[in-house]
Amino acid sequence: MTRLPDAAGHFGPYGGRYVPETLIKACGELTRAYQKLRKEKKFCEEVRYYLETYAGRPTALYEARNLAAHFGRGRIFLKREDLLHTGAHKINNTLAQGLLAKRIGKTRIVAETGAGQHGVAAATAACVFGLKCVVYMGAVDIERQALNVYKMKILGAEVRPVTSGSQTLKDATNEAIRDWVGHVEDTHYLLGSVMGPHPYPMMVRDFQSVIGKETRGQILKTAKKLPDYLLACVGGGSNSMGFFFNFLKDRKVRMIGLEAAGEGIASGHHAATMMKGTPGILHGMKSYLLQDKNGQVQLAHSISAGLDYPSVGPEHSYLKDSGRVRYEAITDREALRAFELLTRCEGIMPALESAHAMAYLPKLMPKTKKTDVVVVCLSGRGDKDMATVQQHLKA
Ligand SMILES: *Cc1c(COP(=O)(O)O)cnc(C)c1O
């Protein structure tokens, strides 16, 4: 396999840089700066320092023996990104990009957020590195995610409501890009997933690939073999890409990305970009996209706000077409059942996003052999979802 993306940021036919002229230049400068920093020992050591002493890396790899006993076969391991500061894998990326912003002389970061998880992680990094932080968030999401809005504000970030379009993540991303166009001199756009124009899909993947690197070492030590299956949920695609990346060359490691089927694919209320989308352009990249036949972007639906995005990172689109990664969709109901099962078996409440990855186990485990090793990326913890869970499950 050739190293992807190519110099222009293409993963096969996907990716690229579909942005206005001003940003072509900014993306080019960012690419050059990043290519230089990634090879610089001091920068890499600094990133590692913050990941270890501030965020809480390396995260544990836990063998879920009770859960495996429940299914009656196989070995199940959980990569515990839920144990990180701010509760999910997002801090891996915001700390690294925050450091990068500082190193390239920017004093201000802008970020988009849907549920507010990336907004909180970005605002947190801004505190650590002394950067001004503006977060764009759809007015509808602001209403739905009051607690995270409060957290961002108390962390010192300015939260700007976006009232255009559907007033959700898609529109917030457009506004963040617009802000960057107008302030490229002093501003870094701290994008939250493996999406957007080149170099973001590559750079965010690299920053998140610490998840897979650690997992590889840990599983070789514990199970004395590579995993047979890797499972991760796919919203924009950053926890899954970071988890899968260091195993792509190991042809025997099967990988499955789980996206949100919402109320069911047939209902039309879902975020199953890979199953129901077609290639299109959104937010500066070419990738699978939920759109109608006139090219209008469709609204995505999921019980977990973090999977509620109508497109997906371009490298995932490439991996889908190449067949290297399989993508399946999980309904809200299946995710809730998985939340309940993991909580009862292991005393771990997963984020509803991560519950989508867990929800594939009942489908997979009956097909596994006794010696098979399955590793699930537990991208985040469930604290933020307790109100939603409470509406659906009785204690
Ligand atoms: C944001 C989020 C996701 C989805 O984003 P990816 O870029 O697909 O990883 C998944 N899990 C959690 C806990 C999140 O906060």
PDBQT file of the ligand as one rigid body, heavy atoms in Angstrom, charges set to zero:
ROOT
HETATM    1  C1  LIG A 401     -16.945  13.171  19.000  1.00  0.00    +0.000 C 
HETATM    2  C2  LIG A 401     -17.019  11.781  19.448  1.00  0.00    +0.000 A 
HETATM    3  C3  LIG A 401     -17.063  10.698  18.535  1.00  0.00    +0.000 A 
HETATM    4  C4  LIG A 401     -17.159  10.871  17.057  1.00  0.00    +0.000 C 
HETATM    5  O1  LIG A 401     -16.090  11.500  16.445  1.00  0.00    +0.000 OA
HETATM    6  P1  LIG A 401     -14.996  10.716  15.581  1.00  0.00    +0.000 P 
HETATM    7  O2  LIG A 401     -14.250  11.792  14.899  1.00  0.00    +0.000 OA
HETATM    8  O3  LIG A 401     -15.742   9.819  14.628  1.00  0.00    +0.000 OA
HETATM    9  O4  LIG A 401     -14.179   9.937  16.522  1.00  0.00    +0.000 OA
HETATM   10  C5  LIG A 401     -17.041   9.412  19.046  1.00  0.00    +0.000 A 
HETATM   11  N1  LIG A 401     -17.020   9.176  20.374  1.00  0.00    +0.000 NA
HETATM   12  C6  LIG A 401     -16.991  10.179  21.274  1.00  0.00    +0.000 A 
HETATM   13  C7  LIG A 401     -16.967   9.829  22.732  1.00  0.00    +0.000 C 
HETATM   14  C8  LIG A 401     -16.996  11.509  20.846  1.00  0.00    +0.000 A 
HETATM   15  O5  LIG A 401     -16.975  12.491  21.771  1.00  0.00    +0.000 OA
ENDROOT
TORSDOF 0
